[in-house]
């Protein structure tokens, strides 16, 4: 069930992903089932689960699924060995997940291992980079973008923390750079100053934006609820 919606819709961009970060599998499935009504993609934050699993979500959720197991060294909750983390992502690939997320800072061996399995699947690799403190210079952001392409990303994800409008504009400008190198890109800013970028990125050609479930339990600072995001897009007549 988890691969529903793959195909042209999944390649077109402008997608809304609802991020689910619950502690128990039952809570996460319940939240994902509700979110799937409004979401194009549902992200399961496996690192938030007390007992990380993959299969129940693909069985129960009737939307394309993104599996993320964010390590503690990039703002996540997973503190176990890399071997265990990769095994979860490999299972997601083998069971037909729409997407998996791997951090740009992950060891090269992790990329080599996952790319082997991805070659024989329909799963797309999102290579991500998060800055929870600030927004780098334009040169630094371009270096990150290029590195994602070189690592074999199907989709890049660059998320920074904005303190002013200049930070936001610098990140949104990356969509033009990403188009030039042929890499679909998720790019917006966290924090109060960055809220507008979560909406604007879709109008500027961003592949996907991330929202909180309607219960308000988001996974990052500044996430808009999925219902509010749909309302905003409708009011702009771009949804």
C-alpha positions in Angstrom: 0.0 0.0 0.0 2.9 2.3 0.7 3.8 2.9 -3.0 0.4 4.3 -3.9 0.8 7.5 -5.9 4.2 6.7 -7.5 4.6 7.7 -11.1 4.0 11.0 -12.7 2.6 12.6 -9.6 5.8 11.7 -7.6 8.0 13.2 -10.3 6.1 16.5 -10.6 7.2 18.2 -7.4 5.2 20.6 -5.3 4.4 17.8 -2.8 3.3 18.1 0.8 4.9 15.8 3.2 3.5 15.3 6.7 6.2 14.3 9.2 5.2 11.8 11.9 7.4 11.6 15.0 5.6 9.5 17.6 7.2 7.3 20.2 5.1 4.2 19.7 4.2 2.3 16.5 0.5 2.4 17.3 0.6 6.2 17.8 2.6 6.7 14.7 0.3 4.6 12.5 -2.8 6.4 13.9 -1.3 9.8 13.2 -0.1 8.7 9.7 -3.6 7.4 8.8 -5.1 10.8 9.7 -2.4 12.7 8.0 -2.7 10.7 4.8 -6.0 12.4 4.0 -4.2 15.7 3.3 -0.7 14.5 2.6 1.0 13.6 -0.7 3.8 11.9 1.2 4.0 10.7 4.8 7.4 10.8 6.6 7.9 8.2 9.3 10.6 9.3 11.7 11.8 5.9 12.6 14.4 7.4 15.0 11.5 8.6 17.2 10.1 5.2 17.7 10.9 3.3 20.9 10.9 0.1 18.9 11.9 1.0 15.3 10.1 -1.0 12.6 9.3 -0.5 8.9 6.8 -3.2 7.7 3.6 -2.1 9.7 3.6 1.3 8.1 3.9 0.0 4.5 1.0 -2.4 5.3 -1.3 0.1 6.9 -0.7 3.5 5.3 -2.2 4.2 1.9 0.2 7.0 0.8 3.8 7.1 -0.5 6.0 6.8 2.5 9.4 8.4 3.3 11.4 6.7 6.0 13.9 8.7 8.0 16.1 7.4 10.8 17.8 10.6 11.8 21.0 10.1 13.9 21.6 12.2 17.0 24.6 13.8 15.3 22.2 15.6 12.9 19.4 16.5 15.3 17.6 13.2 15.5 17.0 10.6 18.2 18.9 7.5 16.9 22.0 6.9 18.9 22.7 3.3 17.9 25.3 1.8 15.5 25.3 2.9 11.9 24.8 -0.8 10.9 21.4 -0.9 12.7 20.3 2.3 11.1 21.2 1.2 7.6 19.4 -2.1 8.1 16.2 -0.2 8.8 16.6 1.9 5.6 17.5 -1.2 3.6 14.3 -2.8 4.7 12.4 0.2 3.7 13.9 0.0 0.2 13.3 -3.8 -0.1 9.7 -3.4 0.9 9.0 -0.7 -1.7 9.1 2.6 0.2 8.7 5.7 -2.0 11.7 7.5 -0.4 14.4 7.1 2.2 16.5 9.9 3.7 20.3 9.7 4.2 22.3 12.6 5.6 25.0 14.1 3.5 27.4 13.8 6.5 26.9 10.0 6.7 30.0 7.9 6.0 30.7 7.1 2.4 30.3 3.4 3.2 26.7 4.1 4.1 26.1 5.6 0.7 27.9 2.7 -1.0 25.8 0.2 0.8 22.4 1.8 0.2 23.0 2.8 -3.4 23.6 -0.9 -4.2 20.1 -1.8 -3.1 18.5 1.3 -4.5 19.7 0.4 -8.0 17.2 -2.4 -8.2 14.3 -0.6 -6.7 11.8 2.3 -7.3 12.8 4.0 -4.0 14.2 7.4 -4.4 17.1 8.6 -2.2 16.8 12.0 -0.5 20.3 13.2 0.6 19.8 15.8 3.4 21.7 18.4 5.2 20.4 20.3 8.2 21.8 23.4 10.0 19.9 24.0 13.3 21.9 27.1 14.1 22.2 29.4 11.1 22.3 29.7 7.3 25.6 29.4 5.5 27.0 31.6 2.8 25.9 31.2 -0.8 29.2 29.5 -1.5 28.7 27.1 1.3 25.2 26.3 0.2 26.3 25.7 -3.4 29.0 23.3 -2.2 26.4 21.3 -0.2 24.2 21.2 -3.3 27.0 19.9 -5.5 28.1 17.4 -2.9 24.5 15.9 -2.9 24.6 15.5 -6.6 28.0 13.8 -6.4 26.8 11.4 -3.7 24.1 10.0 -6.0 21.0 11.8 -4.6 17.8 11.5 -6.5 16.5 14.5 -4.5 18.5 17.0 -2.4 17.3 18.4 0.9 18.9 21.6 2.3 17.3 22.9 5.5 18.8 25.8 7.4 17.8 28.1 10.3 16.9 31.6 9.2 17.3 34.7 11.4 16.4 37.3 8.7 14.9 37.6 5.2 18.4 37.5 3.6 18.9 33.9 4.9 15.5 32.9 3.5 16.2 34.4 0.0 19.6 32.7 -0.1 18.1 29.3 0.5 15.2 29.8 -1.9 17.6 30.9 -4.6 19.0 27.4 -4.6 16.0 26.1 -6.6 17.5 27.9 -9.7 20.9 26.4 -9.1 19.4 22.9 -8.6 17.6 23.1 -11.9 20.8 23.9 -13.7 22.4 20.7 -12.4 19.3 18.6 -12.8 18.7 17.8 -9.1 15.2 18.1 -7.7 15.5 20.0 -4.4 13.8 20.4 -1.1 15.0 23.7 0.4 13.5 26.0 3.0 14.3 27.4 6.4 13.4 26.5 10.0 12.6 29.1 12.7 10.1 32.0 12.8 11.8 33.9 10.0 11.8 30.9 7.8 8.1 30.0 8.0 7.2 31.7 4.8 9.9 29.7 2.9 8.0 26.5 3.7 5.2 27.8 1.5 7.2 29.8 -1.0 9.5 26.9 -1.9 6.6 25.1 -3.7 5.8 28.2 -5.9 9.5 28.4 -6.8 9.7 24.8 -8.0 10.7 23.0 -4.8 10.2 19.3 -4.9 8.5 19.0 -1.5 7.7 20.9 1.7 7.2 19.4 5.2 4.2 20.0 7.5 3.2 19.0 11.0 0.1 16.8 11.6 -3.0 18.8 12.7 -2.4 17.8 16.3 0.6 20.2 16.2 3.2 17.6 17.0 5.8 18.7 14.5 9.3 17.4 14.1 11.1 20.8 13.4 10.8 24.4 14.4 8.4 26.5 12.3 6.4 23.6 10.8 3.0 24.6 9.6 0.1 22.2 10.1 -1.0 20.3 6.9 -4.5 21.8 7.0 -3.1 25.4 7.3 -0.7 24.7 4.4 -3.5 23.4 2.2 -5.6 26.5 3.1 -2.7 28.8 2.2 -2.1 27.1 -1.1 -5.8 27.2 -2.0 -5.9 30.9 -1.2 -3.0 31.4 -3.6 -4.6 29.2 -6.2 -1.5 27.1 -6.7 -2.8 24.0 -5.1 
